[in-house]
Amino acid sequence: MCYGASPVPDADAPGVVCCWSIKQPEWPHRIYHTASTAMAADFSNEHPQMLAVGLASGTIAIYDVYSDAAEPLLDTTCVWN
C-alpha cells in the first residue's frame, strides 16, 4: 500500500509504503518512508523480493523486502530541464 501526507499527489509531501505479511496481518511487516508521495508500487515477477515504488517527484525507488534496510537499494531522480 502507498500512502501520502496529502490527498492530492504532492512531490514535496512525504509518503509511506507498507508491506503486510499473511502471518501478521495486524501490522505492516515492512514500512518504508519516502521523501515524496508514493504513487504506485509493484513487485518484480523475476525477483519477488524487489519492490519498485514510483513517487510523485518522478523518482523510482527499488527496495529489497528481504533486507531490514530502510533505504532503497537504488533510486532515480527526475531532473527537469
C-alpha positions as CSV (number, residue, x, y, z in Angstrom):
1,M,0.0,0.0,0.0
2,C,1.2,3.5,-0.8
3,Y,0.3,6.4,1.4
4,G,0.8,10.2,1.2
5,A,0.5,13.0,3.6
6,S,-1.8,14.8,1.2
7,P,-5.0,13.6,-0.5
8,V,-3.6,15.1,-3.8
9,P,-0.2,13.7,-5.1
10,D,2.5,16.1,-3.9
11,A,6.1,15.9,-4.8
12,D,7.1,17.8,-1.7
13,A,4.9,15.8,0.8
14,P,6.4,12.7,2.4
15,G,4.9,9.3,1.8
16,V,4.9,5.8,3.2
17,V,4.9,2.4,1.6
18,C,3.7,-0.5,3.8
19,C,4.1,-4.3,3.1
20,W,1.9,-6.7,5.1
21,S,2.5,-10.4,5.7
22,I,-0.2,-13.0,5.8
23,K,1.4,-14.3,9.0
24,Q,1.0,-10.9,10.7
25,P,-2.0,-9.0,9.2
26,E,-2.4,-6.6,12.1
27,W,0.7,-4.6,11.5
28,P,2.9,-4.0,8.4
29,H,5.9,-6.3,8.1
30,R,7.9,-3.5,6.4
31,I,7.4,0.3,6.4
32,Y,9.3,2.5,4.0
33,H,9.3,6.3,4.4
34,T,9.6,8.2,1.2
35,A,10.6,11.8,0.6
36,S,7.7,12.3,-1.8
37,T,4.1,10.9,-2.0
38,A,4.2,7.2,-3.1
39,M,2.0,6.8,-6.2
40,A,2.5,3.2,-7.2
41,A,4.2,0.0,-6.1
42,D,4.8,-3.3,-7.7
43,F,6.8,-6.5,-7.0
44,S,9.2,-7.9,-9.7
45,N,8.0,-11.1,-11.4
46,E,11.6,-12.3,-11.8
47,H,12.8,-11.2,-8.3
48,P,9.8,-11.2,-6.0
49,Q,11.7,-9.7,-3.1
50,M,12.3,-6.5,-5.1
51,L,9.7,-3.8,-4.8
52,A,9.6,-0.8,-7.2
53,V,7.9,2.3,-5.9
54,G,7.0,5.3,-8.1
55,L,6.9,8.7,-6.3
56,A,5.1,11.9,-7.2
57,S,8.5,13.6,-7.6
58,G,9.3,11.3,-10.6
59,T,11.7,9.2,-8.5
60,I,11.6,5.4,-8.8
61,A,12.9,3.6,-5.7
62,I,13.8,-0.1,-5.5
63,Y,13.5,-1.8,-2.1
64,D,14.6,-5.4,-1.1
65,V,11.9,-6.5,1.2
66,Y,14.1,-9.4,2.4
67,S,16.5,-6.9,3.9
68,D,16.0,-4.9,7.1
69,A,17.4,-1.8,5.4
70,A,15.0,1.2,5.5
71,E,16.7,2.9,2.5
72,P,16.2,1.8,-1.1
73,L,18.8,-0.3,-2.9
74,L,18.7,2.3,-5.6
75,D,16.6,5.2,-6.7
76,T,16.5,7.6,-9.6
77,T,15.8,11.3,-9.5
78,C,14.0,13.0,-12.3
79,V,15.7,16.3,-13.4
80,W,13.6,18.7,-15.3
81,N,15.4,20.9,-17.8
